[in-house]
Amino acid sequence: MKENYSRNILLRCIVCGDIDLDYVENELTITCNRCGKEYPGGYDELVELNQSYIDEQIQGMETEIEKDAQKELDDAFKKVFKNSKYFKIK
């Protein structure tokens, strides 16, 4: 399995979907550089508005980890049973 499954999830403008955002004054205000939408609630507001997208990305990572774990288990069992005189795996 991979050693690291971390990802950077880029927040998007809720209006135009762009990721080119201007974080002003320690993320207290955020402005989209493409459409000009302002987020006076800053980072917290943008996270809240992007929550479904964030959840989607997390679900994708969980699926990837599950597939990798299953492959590791399958390979381990094949290796164990391949060397066993009692079981044959084709």
Short mmCIF file of the C-alpha atoms (twelve columns), coordinates in Angstrom:
data_MODEL
# 
_entry.id   MODEL 
# 
loop_
_atom_site.group_PDB 
_atom_site.id 
_atom_site.type_symbol 
_atom_site.label_atom_id 
_atom_site.label_alt_id 
_atom_site.label_comp_id 
_atom_site.label_asym_id 
_atom_site.label_seq_id 
_atom_site.Cartn_x 
_atom_site.Cartn_y 
_atom_site.Cartn_z 
_atom_site.pdbx_PDB_model_num 
ATOM 1  C CA . MET A 1  0.000   0.000   0.000   1 
ATOM 2  C CA . LYS A 2  0.993   3.585   -0.380  1 
ATOM 3  C CA . GLU A 3  2.696   5.202   2.570   1 
ATOM 4  C CA . ASN A 4  0.765   8.445   2.328   1 
ATOM 5  C CA . TYR A 5  -2.781  9.062   1.174   1 
ATOM 6  C CA . SER A 6  -2.900  12.753  2.029   1 
ATOM 7  C CA . ARG A 7  -4.391  15.142  -0.487  1 
ATOM 8  C CA . ASN A 8  -4.728  18.879  -0.816  1 
ATOM 9  C CA . ILE A 9  -8.346  19.718  -1.473  1 
ATOM 10 C CA . LEU A 10 -8.516  23.107  -3.124  1 
ATOM 11 C CA . LEU A 11 -11.510 25.201  -2.160  1 
ATOM 12 C CA . ARG A 12 -13.523 26.534  -5.074  1 
ATOM 13 C CA . CYS A 13 -15.607 29.596  -5.675  1 
ATOM 14 C CA . ILE A 14 -19.225 28.580  -5.220  1 
ATOM 15 C CA . VAL A 15 -20.290 30.852  -8.113  1 
ATOM 16 C CA . CYS A 16 -17.819 30.062  -10.904 1 
ATOM 17 C CA . GLY A 17 -15.924 27.033  -9.563  1 
ATOM 18 C CA . ASP A 18 -12.501 28.635  -9.917  1 
ATOM 19 C CA . ILE A 19 -9.730  27.950  -7.419  1 
ATOM 20 C CA . ASP A 20 -7.966  31.295  -7.938  1 
ATOM 21 C CA . LEU A 21 -8.969  32.894  -4.653  1 
ATOM 22 C CA . ASP A 22 -7.447  35.879  -2.913  1 
ATOM 23 C CA . TYR A 23 -7.110  35.292  0.830   1 
ATOM 24 C CA . VAL A 24 -7.001  38.730  2.480   1 
ATOM 25 C CA . GLU A 25 -6.131  39.626  6.091   1 
ATOM 26 C CA . ASN A 26 -5.324  36.169  7.482   1 
ATOM 27 C CA . GLU A 27 -8.170  34.492  5.591   1 
ATOM 28 C CA . LEU A 28 -10.812 36.730  7.183   1 
ATOM 29 C CA . THR A 29 -12.064 37.779  3.752   1 
ATOM 30 C CA . ILE A 30 -11.737 35.815  0.538   1 
ATOM 31 C CA . THR A 31 -12.390 37.075  -2.981  1 
ATOM 32 C CA . CYS A 32 -12.569 35.054  -6.179  1 
ATOM 33 C CA . ASN A 33 -10.163 36.532  -8.716  1 
ATOM 34 C CA . ARG A 34 -12.254 35.298  -11.638 1 
ATOM 35 C CA . CYS A 35 -15.811 36.425  -10.860 1 
ATOM 36 C CA . GLY A 36 -15.214 38.810  -7.954  1 
ATOM 37 C CA . LYS A 37 -17.468 36.944  -5.479  1 
ATOM 38 C CA . GLU A 38 -16.573 37.969  -1.934  1 
ATOM 39 C CA . TYR A 39 -16.775 35.657  1.056   1 
ATOM 40 C CA . PRO A 40 -16.955 37.907  4.127   1 
ATOM 41 C CA . GLY A 41 -17.013 34.816  6.362   1 
ATOM 42 C CA . GLY A 42 -13.567 33.973  5.051   1 
ATOM 43 C CA . TYR A 43 -12.083 30.518  5.146   1 
ATOM 44 C CA . ASP A 44 -14.794 29.050  7.381   1 
ATOM 45 C CA . GLU A 45 -17.554 30.223  5.043   1 
ATOM 46 C CA . LEU A 46 -15.780 28.810  2.007   1 
ATOM 47 C CA . VAL A 47 -15.230 25.454  3.736   1 
ATOM 48 C CA . GLU A 48 -18.917 25.310  4.635   1 
ATOM 49 C CA . LEU A 49 -19.950 26.118  1.063   1 
ATOM 50 C CA . ASN A 50 -17.517 23.513  -0.297  1 
ATOM 51 C CA . GLN A 51 -18.529 20.789  2.181   1 
ATOM 52 C CA . SER A 52 -20.216 18.509  -0.375  1 
ATOM 53 C CA . TYR A 53 -17.143 18.758  -2.636  1 
ATOM 54 C CA . ILE A 54 -14.858 18.032  0.337   1 
ATOM 55 C CA . ASP A 55 -16.995 15.022  1.320   1 
ATOM 56 C CA . GLU A 56 -16.834 13.761  -2.278  1 
ATOM 57 C CA . GLN A 57 -13.038 13.984  -2.282  1 
ATOM 58 C CA . ILE A 58 -12.814 12.171  1.071   1 
ATOM 59 C CA . GLN A 59 -15.097 9.410   -0.228  1 
ATOM 60 C CA . GLY A 60 -12.822 9.003   -3.250  1 
ATOM 61 C CA . MET A 61 -9.794  8.656   -0.971  1 
ATOM 62 C CA . GLU A 62 -11.617 6.078   1.172   1 
ATOM 63 C CA . THR A 63 -12.452 4.053   -1.936  1 
ATOM 64 C CA . GLU A 64 -8.829  4.177   -3.080  1 
ATOM 65 C CA . ILE A 65 -7.589  3.035   0.337   1 
ATOM 66 C CA . GLU A 66 -10.135 0.194   0.446   1 
ATOM 67 C CA . LYS A 67 -9.090  -1.030  -3.015  1 
ATOM 68 C CA . ASP A 68 -5.399  -0.889  -2.105  1 
ATOM 69 C CA . ALA A 69 -5.998  -2.717  1.189   1 
ATOM 70 C CA . GLN A 70 -8.019  -5.429  -0.559  1 
ATOM 71 C CA . LYS A 71 -5.275  -5.903  -3.146  1 
ATOM 72 C CA . GLU A 72 -2.660  -6.190  -0.386  1 
ATOM 73 C CA . LEU A 73 -4.752  -8.814  1.411   1 
ATOM 74 C CA . ASP A 74 -5.371  -10.761 -1.791  1 
ATOM 75 C CA . ASP A 75 -1.660  -10.751 -2.622  1 
ATOM 76 C CA . ALA A 76 -0.743  -11.829 0.914   1 
ATOM 77 C CA . PHE A 77 -3.190  -14.745 0.856   1 
ATOM 78 C CA . LYS A 78 -2.010  -15.836 -2.578  1 
ATOM 79 C CA . LYS A 79 1.570   -15.804 -1.346  1 
ATOM 80 C CA . VAL A 80 0.711   -17.838 1.775   1 
ATOM 81 C CA . PHE A 81 -1.360  -20.408 -0.072  1 
ATOM 82 C CA . LYS A 82 1.018   -20.596 -3.019  1 
ATOM 83 C CA . ASN A 83 3.656   -22.030 -0.713  1 
ATOM 84 C CA . SER A 84 1.204   -24.354 1.053   1 
ATOM 85 C CA . LYS A 85 1.077   -28.054 0.204   1 
ATOM 86 C CA . TYR A 86 -2.566  -28.224 1.405   1 
ATOM 87 C CA . PHE A 87 -4.148  -25.570 -0.791  1 
ATOM 88 C CA . LYS A 88 -3.911  -24.757 -4.462  1 
ATOM 89 C CA . ILE A 89 -4.937  -21.382 -5.890  1 
ATOM 90 C CA . LYS A 90 -5.297  -21.004 -9.583  1 
# 
